[in-house]
Amino acid sequence: MTSKRVLITGASRGLGAFLAHHFAANGSQLHLVARNETDLQKVAEEINRKKSIQIKVYPCDLTKQQKRSELVQRLTTTLNEIDVLINNAASQGPIGPLEITHPKEWESTISLNLMAAVDLSRGLLPLLKKSSAGSIINLSGGGATSPRPNFSAYAVSNIVTGK
């Protein structure tokens, strides 16, 4: 994929940062989303030391529905189209037996792992449809596809989306 407009969530570290570097190397314009603006700026600076490309960073707490709505509004009013949406942001959530994990931690995990992907995909669909090859890529770790004791919030929030 060259010369694409790519939006990556969870782009400040790990697989998200790796994907940002990969798409940048292929000349893509990047739109990077994560909670921590400082970490997002570091990724953008690392990339621009290697290759000068257009990178926009969007600090956003994707666990919050209102913040997701604001991000979608901002993107749909400033961008003409997106070629690739990569829903990478995720959290393992509460770890432990179900009976001792806190419901608020479950809500936060499901909000990030499931609802962020749903809301961004739905909200950005008009921009993706303008692309000749708009794509949505939902990523997940192994905890969603094979049993892992005490990681039930993560498994549930990822299996439901098919991430």
MOCORTA-V224222 format. One line per field, one symbol per residue. ss: DSSP state (H for helix, E for strand, L for the rest). Layout:
ss=???
This chain:
ss=LLLLEEEEELLLLHHHHHHHHHHHHLLLEEEEEELLHHHHHHHHHHHHHHLLLLEEEEELLLLLHHHHHHHHHHHHHHLLLLLEEEELLLLLLLLLLHHHLLHHHHHHHHHHHHHHHHHHHHHHHHHHHHLLLLEEEELLLHHHLLLLLLLHHHHHHHHLLLL
